[in-house]
């Protein structure tokens, strides 16, 4: 699957998001980390299922028409297998290259599960659980699935809970739908800062412990 991050955010938009994080963290000891990835999984079975679903309906009439042209019967199994193989490979290429087509062969529940799992793995891989006061917040954006997952470390979760992040998720997903993802992410970061400063105001000697933007593959 092609890297979608470069098409999702320009260099200027990345800089705007980084600046928004720096500004939000000036009023809180919380650490806000937006992370943008192309996809949360490769979904290998979706390619096979999609290619079969697209190729078989065309292979049957194709073999029926092609059989006499190559000196074989309209219902010859070898003609069908040859046509099906060619169409399958072409369909597999299409499904792999066109994200919206690939999504047709993946259930919403599967995508949601993969995004949640990838977000959790990213939270620990990028050290958000190692901040001094356990105040790391990951805003995980998976472009292919068009899904967002927000996670707060133990210090934050105990006071804020999951419900506080629903507004953040809705803000970004709506922005993606409208093609204004950078604006939405900046607003979401600002809102996250407002939520955090209520419970975790800035402290003396506070320092930036985590990256202000992480880009995945």
C-alpha positions, 0 to 999 in steps of 0.5 A: 500500500502506497505511503498516504502520509505525504498526500495527507499533509503538506510540509507547511501543514506538518509545521502548523501541527507541530506549532499547535502542539508546542503552543498547547503544551505551554499551559499543561504538563501533559504531552500531546503527540499526534501520530499520522500513519498510512494504514494500521495493517496490510489487510492481505486477505482483502486483496485476495477476496477483492480480486476473486470477487471482481474477477470471477464474474468476468471470467465466466463470460470471458471464457465463453467468448474466448473459447471458440477463438482459440479453438477450444470449447466455450465451457473448457475448464482450461480456458476459464482458468487462463482467463480467471488467472489473468483477470485475478492478477489485474484485479489484485493490482487494482485493489492494491492501488486503489484505497477506496476499492480495497476498503470495500472488502474489509469490514468496519469492525476489522478496521476498528480492531486493527486501528485500536491495536496499532494505536496501543502498540504505537503508544508503547513503542514511542515511549508515551508511557514513560513521561515523568507524570504519566501524562502522555496523550496519543492522537493516532490518525490512520489515513486508509481507515479514516479512523482516529484513536486517542489514548491517555496514560494512566495519570491522565486516564484516572482523571479524564477518562475515555469520554473526554476524547470523543470530541477530539476524535469527532473533530478530526474525522469530520475534518478528514471528511471535509478535506481539512485534516490539518485544520482539524488536527490543529483544533483538536490539539488545542482542545486537548490542551484545554482539557489537560490544563484543567487537571495538569497545569504547567509545572516549574521545570517542565520540559518537552519529553516527546516528539510533537508529531510522529509520521508512520509508514 
